[in-house]
Amino acid sequence: MMKWHGDTTGFRFVKSTFSGGYNNCVEVATLSAGRAVRDSKRPDDGTQFYAESEWKAFLAGVRAGDFD
């Protein structure tokens, strides 16, 4: 994972539909080499980048209940 404070203008960030009208979750952008993640409340605080393998491992952990 790498944190970056550069320009993300061309990124298409989306929020989970589970967040409803609230602005209190993360936003994710799909990139050719993985995913970019940022806080929806504070998008200017930086963006974290995850390689595709890191993102897949994270999702597998979520599905397995590792973070419950």
N, C-alpha and C positions, 0 to 999 in steps of 0.2 A: 504494500500500500504506500502511496505517495500523496502528500498533501500539497496543494498548489494554490497560489493566489493570483493566477493569470486570468486572461480574458476567456470567458466561456460563452461569448455571444452566439456562436454558431451551434452550441449544444442544444438539444431538444430534451429538456428535463421534464419528467412526468412524476406525478404523485400517485400514490395508491388510491383507488376508489374508496377504500375503507376510511380514508381521512375525512370524507364528506366535505363540508364547507370550512373545516378547520385548517389552520395553517400551522400545524404542529407535528409535522412528520418529516421524513427525508424525501428528497427528489432524486431520481435516477435517470441518467442519460446513457443510452447504448452507444458505444463507440466501436470502431473496428477492432481495437485491441482489448476491449473489456468494458468496464462500466465506470462512470463518474457519479459520485454521490455527494450531495450537499444538504445542509439543514434548510428546510423551507422557510423557517422564521428568519434566518440570517444567511442568505445566500452569498453575501460578500465576505463572509468569514473564511472562505476557502473551500476547495473541492478536493475530495479524496478520490484517487484513481485505483481501481483494482483490475488486475489482469484477469482474463477470462477464466483461468484455472482457479484463481482466488474467489471469484464470484460464484462459480459452480460449487466450490467447497462450502461457501457461506450458505447458499440455498439448500444444499444437502443437509447442513446442520439445522437450518430452520425446519425443514420437513421432518427431520428425525426428532425434533423437540429438544435439541441441545440447549436452547436459550429460554425455555419455559421456566 
